[in-house]
Amino acid sequence: MLFPIRDDNPTSRRPYVTVTLIAVNVVIFLYSQTLGMRGFAYFLGEYGYTPAYFFDGGSLITPFSSMFLHGGWMHLIGNMLFLWIFGNNIEDYFGTIKFVIFYLVSGLAAIAMYTAFNPGSQIPLVGASGAIAGVMGAYIVLHPRAEITCLLFFFFITFLTLRAKVVLGLWFLYQILMWLMSSTTGGGVAWLAHIGGFAFGWLLLRLLVRFRGGGTTPRRGQQIYRVRW
């Protein structure tokens, strides 16, 4: 298993939104841990997104609130690490306000993909991974040659440095494989949400780069992009 831990892709803007998103997710999770087991389960059920309930008079806020909830420490830490590695460069591209919009819409695209295949699900969908998958889809378009340092777990632990297009491409293929497997074996991870978020981010950035966000000065073989509206 490959686990990204950092990239070599500096930014020219301070990632205020990325840091704020991480802080909000952490604070909400820490609060949820003070509720006890029953309170925690109720909190996730109340503010997580449940397709069956949403279309039966459920709260319109849950598609958004679910993006800031996490089911456990590893769920939170993994998502926040990925957001830190890839989010700052996408914020650098969009700027603060547009990045917030992109992040939230990526999360909604992930939820829409999940709902399309699971409209009657009564299991709350929680986590920032759908929105972060959109960020990763955008990253592979803008910075495919960026070098990502990863931990490799394969009977041993070592470090590998690979291009972003390899790391993120393998990640996306893994999501598809796990979704296909879970369709027969079941499972508690919303693989389709990850696929939907990533596909949305990839497609949107392909269109934006083509029509609005041309590259400027190369940086170590990589183009520096800025969106132009």
C-alpha positions in Angstrom: 0.0 0.0 0.0 1.2 3.5 -0.9 0.5 6.3 1.6 1.5 9.8 0.5 3.1 12.0 3.1 4.3 15.1 1.2 4.9 16.6 -2.2 7.7 18.8 -3.7 5.3 21.4 -5.0 5.6 24.8 -3.3 2.9 27.5 -3.5 3.1 31.2 -3.9 0.0 31.9 -1.7 -0.5 31.1 1.9 -3.1 28.3 2.1 -5.5 30.0 4.6 -8.5 28.0 3.4 -6.8 24.7 3.5 -5.6 25.3 7.1 -9.0 26.6 8.1 -10.7 23.5 6.7 -8.3 21.2 8.6 -8.9 23.2 11.8 -12.7 23.1 11.4 -12.7 19.3 10.8 -10.4 18.7 13.8 -12.5 20.9 16.1 -15.8 19.3 15.1 -14.3 15.8 15.6 -12.9 16.7 19.0 -16.3 18.0 20.0 -17.9 14.8 18.8 -15.6 12.8 21.0 -16.9 14.5 24.1 -20.5 13.2 23.5 -19.9 9.7 24.6 -20.7 6.6 22.4 -24.4 7.2 22.2 -24.1 10.9 21.6 -21.4 10.3 19.0 -23.6 7.9 17.1 -26.6 10.3 17.3 -24.4 13.2 16.1 -23.3 11.3 13.0 -26.8 10.1 12.3 -28.2 13.6 12.7 -25.7 15.5 10.7 -24.4 12.8 8.4 -26.0 12.5 4.9 -28.4 9.5 4.6 -29.9 9.2 1.1 -33.1 7.5 2.2 -33.9 10.1 4.8 -32.8 13.1 2.7 -35.4 12.3 0.0 -38.0 11.7 2.7 -38.1 15.1 4.1 -34.6 15.2 5.6 -32.5 18.2 6.4 -31.0 20.1 3.4 -27.9 20.9 5.5 -26.7 17.3 5.8 -24.9 17.1 2.4 -22.7 20.0 3.7 -22.4 19.0 7.3 -21.5 15.5 6.5 -18.3 16.7 4.9 -17.0 17.8 8.3 -17.8 14.7 10.2 -15.5 11.7 10.8 -16.0 8.3 12.2 -12.7 7.8 14.0 -9.2 9.1 14.5 -7.6 7.3 11.5 -10.5 8.5 9.3 -9.8 12.1 10.3 -6.0 11.9 10.2 -5.9 10.3 6.8 -8.3 12.8 5.3 -6.5 15.8 6.8 -3.1 14.6 5.6 -4.4 14.3 2.1 -6.0 17.7 2.2 -2.8 19.3 3.4 -0.6 17.6 0.8 -2.9 18.4 -2.2 -5.2 21.2 -1.0 -2.7 24.0 -0.8 -1.7 23.8 -4.5 -5.3 23.8 -5.6 -6.1 26.7 -3.4 -3.0 28.4 -5.0 -4.7 27.9 -8.4 -8.2 29.1 -7.4 -7.6 31.6 -4.7 -9.5 31.6 -1.5 -13.2 32.1 -2.4 -13.2 30.0 -5.5 -11.4 27.2 -3.7 -14.1 27.1 -1.0 -16.7 26.8 -3.7 -14.7 24.2 -5.6 -14.2 22.1 -2.4 -17.9 22.2 -1.4 -19.1 21.4 -4.9 -16.6 18.5 -5.2 -18.1 17.1 -2.0 -21.6 17.5 -3.4 -20.6 15.8 -6.6 -19.2 12.9 -4.5 -22.5 12.7 -2.6 -24.5 12.8 -5.9 -22.4 9.9 -7.3 -23.0 7.8 -4.2 -26.7 8.6 -4.1 -27.2 7.6 -7.7 -26.2 4.1 -6.9 -27.5 4.0 -3.3 -30.7 6.1 -3.2 -32.3 3.9 -0.5 -29.3 3.6 1.8 -30.0 4.2 5.5 -26.4 4.4 6.5 -25.1 7.9 7.2 -22.4 9.1 4.8 -19.7 11.1 6.7 -16.2 12.3 5.9 -14.3 14.9 3.9 -12.9 12.3 1.5 -15.3 13.0 -1.3 -14.4 16.7 -1.4 -10.7 15.9 -1.0 -11.0 13.4 -3.9 -12.1 16.4 -6.0 -9.0 18.2 -4.9 -6.9 15.2 -5.9 -8.6 15.0 -9.3 -7.7 18.7 -9.8 -4.1 18.1 -8.7 -3.4 15.3 -11.2 -4.5 17.7 -14.0 -2.4 20.7 -12.8 0.7 18.9 -11.4 1.0 15.5 -12.9 4.8 15.7 -12.7 5.0 16.8 -9.1 7.0 14.4 -7.0 5.1 12.7 -4.1 7.0 11.1 -1.2 5.1 8.0 -0.1 5.4 5.3 2.6 5.3 1.9 1.0 3.9 -0.9 3.1 4.6 -4.3 1.5 6.0 -6.8 3.9 8.4 -4.0 4.8 8.2 -0.2 5.2 10.2 2.1 3.0 10.0 5.5 1.3 9.3 6.0 -2.4 9.2 9.1 -4.5 6.8 8.9 -7.5 5.2 11.3 -9.9 1.7 12.6 -8.9 0.1 11.0 -11.9 1.3 7.6 -10.8 0.3 8.0 -7.1 -3.1 9.5 -7.8 -3.7 7.3 -10.8 -3.1 4.2 -8.6 -5.3 5.7 -5.9 -8.2 6.1 -8.3 -7.8 2.6 -9.7 -7.8 1.3 -6.2 -11.1 3.1 -5.5 -12.7 1.5 -8.6 -11.4 -1.9 -7.6 -12.6 -1.7 -4.1 -16.1 -0.5 -5.3 -16.4 -3.5 -7.6 -15.4 -5.8 -4.8 -17.7 -4.2 -2.2 -20.6 -4.5 -4.6 -20.4 -8.3 -3.9 -18.9 -8.4 -0.4 -20.4 -5.3 1.2 -18.3 -2.8 3.2 -18.5 0.4 5.1 -16.5 2.7 2.8 -18.3 4.9 0.3 -15.9 4.1 -2.6 -18.3 5.6 -5.1 -18.2 9.0 -3.3 -14.4 9.0 -3.8 -14.8 8.1 -7.5 -17.4 10.8 -8.0 -15.4 13.5 -6.3 -12.2 12.6 -8.2 -13.9 12.5 -11.5 -15.6 15.8 -10.9 -12.3 17.5 -10.0 -10.4 16.0 -12.9 -13.1 17.0 -15.5 -13.6 20.5 -14.2 -9.9 21.3 -14.2 -9.4 19.8 -17.6 -12.1 22.3 -18.8 -10.8 25.2 -16.8 -7.2 24.7 -17.9 -8.2 24.5 -21.5 -10.5 27.6 -21.5 -9.5 29.7 -18.5 -6.3 28.7 -16.8 -3.3 28.7 -19.1 0.1 28.0 -17.7 2.8 30.6 -17.0 6.4 30.2 -16.0 7.6 26.6 -15.7 8.7 25.5 -12.2 11.1 22.6 -12.3 9.4 21.3 -15.4 5.9 22.0 -14.1 3.6 24.7 -15.3 2.3 27.3 -12.8 -1.4 27.8 -13.3 -3.8 30.6 -12.3 -7.5 30.5 -13.1 -8.8 33.4 -15.1 -12.5 34.3 -14.8 
